[in-house]
């Protein structure tokens, strides 16, 4: 499926309260609130790019995401995603105008790469629980589930939208 160029006055510019697999979610906007791309959705193997939310979660808010790419999304908090869970995702090149360019206050993040996001405060992440992720800075205390890595994930060609891992990536066979 493809959800492209939609607008919501409040939450869920692309989709709300839906189950999606193998979808492309691009160029959607939540003008008044959360989830520019997705809001309270379950998404598997989806490409979530270039979405925008006024408040939280440019790519997704309150979702359960598995094996998704979140890139080039924008919001006030959590340019990539806010709240919810992520497993085996890549979160890169997202922007937050206030805090947490990558992820904001996620419930649980496992085996996920969070890299090269942008925000005035906490560029990669703020709050949440991270386990076996590649993330900088490394989570501490109650945010750290263990097994986290830091450093360049060595994407093949992110400038061209290719976020596959190069053969020299420290993430290969590392759980991240």
C-alpha positions as CSV (number, residue, x, y, z in Angstrom):
1,X,0.0,0.0,0.0
2,X,1.0,3.6,-0.4
3,X,-0.2,6.4,1.8
4,X,1.0,9.6,0.3
5,X,0.2,13.3,0.6
6,X,-2.6,13.2,3.1
7,X,-3.4,15.7,5.8
8,X,-5.2,15.4,9.1
9,X,-6.4,18.4,11.2
10,X,-5.4,16.5,14.3
11,X,-3.7,13.1,14.7
12,X,-2.5,10.6,12.0
13,X,-1.8,12.4,8.8
14,X,-1.2,9.1,6.9
15,X,-3.2,6.6,9.0
16,X,-4.7,6.2,12.4
17,X,-5.5,3.0,14.4
18,X,-4.5,0.8,11.5
19,X,-2.4,-2.4,10.8
20,X,0.0,-1.9,7.9
21,X,2.5,-4.3,6.3
22,X,5.0,-3.5,3.4
23,X,3.6,0.0,3.0
24,X,5.1,3.3,2.0
25,X,4.0,6.2,4.1
26,X,5.3,9.5,2.7
27,X,4.5,13.2,2.6
28,X,1.7,13.1,5.1
29,X,1.0,15.8,7.8
30,X,-0.8,16.0,11.2
31,X,-1.4,19.7,11.3
32,X,-2.8,20.0,14.8
33,X,-1.1,17.2,16.9
34,X,0.7,13.9,16.7
35,X,1.7,11.2,14.2
36,X,2.4,12.9,10.9
37,X,2.7,9.5,9.2
38,X,1.1,7.1,11.6
39,X,-0.9,7.4,14.8
40,X,-1.6,4.4,17.1
41,X,-0.7,2.0,14.2
42,X,1.0,-1.3,14.0
43,X,3.5,-1.3,11.1
44,X,5.7,-4.0,9.8
45,X,8.4,-3.6,7.0
46,X,7.2,-0.1,6.2
47,X,9.0,2.9,4.7
48,X,8.0,6.0,6.7
49,X,9.6,9.1,5.2
50,X,9.1,12.8,4.8
51,X,6.1,13.1,7.1
52,X,5.4,16.0,9.5
53,X,3.5,16.5,12.8
54,X,2.9,19.7,14.6
55,X,3.6,18.2,18.0
56,X,4.9,14.6,18.6
57,X,6.1,11.9,16.3
58,X,6.8,13.1,12.7
59,X,6.9,9.6,11.4
60,X,4.9,7.8,14.0
61,X,3.2,8.4,17.4
62,X,2.1,5.7,19.8
63,X,2.8,3.0,17.3
64,X,4.2,-0.5,17.3
65,X,6.9,-0.6,14.6
66,X,8.8,-3.7,13.4
67,X,11.5,-3.6,10.7
68,X,10.6,-0.1,9.5
69,X,12.7,2.7,8.1
70,X,11.9,6.1,9.6
71,X,13.8,8.9,7.7
72,X,13.4,12.6,6.9
73,X,10.4,13.1,9.2
74,X,9.8,16.2,11.3
75,X,7.9,17.3,14.4
76,X,8.3,19.3,17.6
77,X,9.3,16.2,19.7
78,X,10.5,12.9,18.3
79,X,11.1,13.7,14.7
80,X,11.2,10.0,13.8
81,X,8.8,8.6,16.4
82,X,7.3,9.3,19.8
83,X,6.0,6.9,22.4
84,X,5.1,3.3,21.3
85,X,7.6,0.5,20.6
86,X,10.3,-0.2,17.9
87,X,12.0,-3.5,17.0
88,X,14.6,-3.9,14.3
89,X,14.0,-0.4,12.9
90,X,16.3,2.2,11.4
91,X,15.7,5.8,12.6
92,X,17.9,8.3,10.7
93,X,17.9,11.8,9.3
94,X,14.8,13.0,11.2
95,X,14.4,16.4,12.8
96,X,12.7,17.8,15.9
97,X,12.3,21.5,16.4
98,X,12.3,21.2,20.2
99,X,13.7,17.8,21.4
100,X,14.7,14.3,20.3
101,X,15.2,14.3,16.6
102,X,15.2,10.5,16.5
103,X,13.0,9.1,19.2
104,X,11.0,10.7,22.1
105,X,9.9,8.8,25.2
106,X,9.4,5.4,23.5
107,X,8.1,2.6,25.7
108,X,10.6,0.0,24.4
109,X,13.2,0.1,21.7
110,X,15.0,-3.2,20.7
111,X,17.6,-3.9,18.0
112,X,17.2,-0.5,16.4
113,X,19.7,1.9,14.8
114,X,19.2,5.6,15.9
115,X,21.7,7.7,14.0
116,X,22.2,11.1,12.4
117,X,19.0,12.8,13.6
118,X,18.7,16.5,14.5
119,X,17.3,18.6,17.3
120,X,18.4,21.5,19.5
121,X,18.2,19.2,22.5
122,X,18.9,15.5,22.6
123,X,19.5,15.0,18.8
124,X,19.1,11.2,18.8
125,X,16.8,10.3,21.7
126,X,15.2,11.5,24.9
127,X,13.6,9.3,27.5
128,X,12.5,5.7,26.8
129,X,14.0,2.2,27.2
130,X,16.7,1.0,24.8
131,X,18.1,-2.6,24.4
132,X,20.6,-3.9,21.8
133,X,20.4,-0.6,19.9
134,X,23.0,1.5,18.2
135,X,22.6,4.9,19.7
136,X,24.6,7.9,20.9
137,X,24.8,8.9,23.6
138,X,24.5,5.5,25.2
139,X,21.4,5.2,27.5
140,X,22.1,5.1,31.3
141,X,20.2,3.9,34.3
142,X,16.6,3.0,33.8
143,X,16.9,3.9,30.1
144,X,19.5,1.2,29.5
145,X,18.4,-2.4,28.7
146,X,21.9,-3.5,28.0
147,X,23.8,-4.5,24.8
148,X,23.7,-1.0,23.3
149,X,26.4,0.1,20.9
150,X,27.6,3.5,19.8
151,X,29.4,4.7,16.6
152,X,28.8,5.0,12.9
153,X,26.4,2.2,11.7
154,X,28.1,2.5,8.2
155,X,25.0,2.7,6.0
156,X,25.7,1.9,2.3
157,X,24.6,5.4,1.0
158,X,22.2,7.4,3.2
159,X,22.5,10.5,1.0
160,X,20.8,8.4,-1.8
161,X,18.3,6.9,0.6
162,X,20.1,3.6,0.9
163,X,20.1,2.7,4.6
164,X,21.3,-0.9,4.2
165,X,24.3,-1.8,6.2
166,X,27.8,-1.9,4.5
167,X,29.8,-5.1,5.1
168,X,32.0,-3.3,7.6
169,X,29.0,-2.2,9.9
170,X,29.4,-2.9,13.6
171,X,25.6,-3.7,13.6
172,X,25.9,-6.9,11.6
173,X,25.3,-9.9,13.9
174,X,25.3,-7.5,16.9
175,X,21.6,-7.3,17.7
176,X,21.4,-3.7,16.5
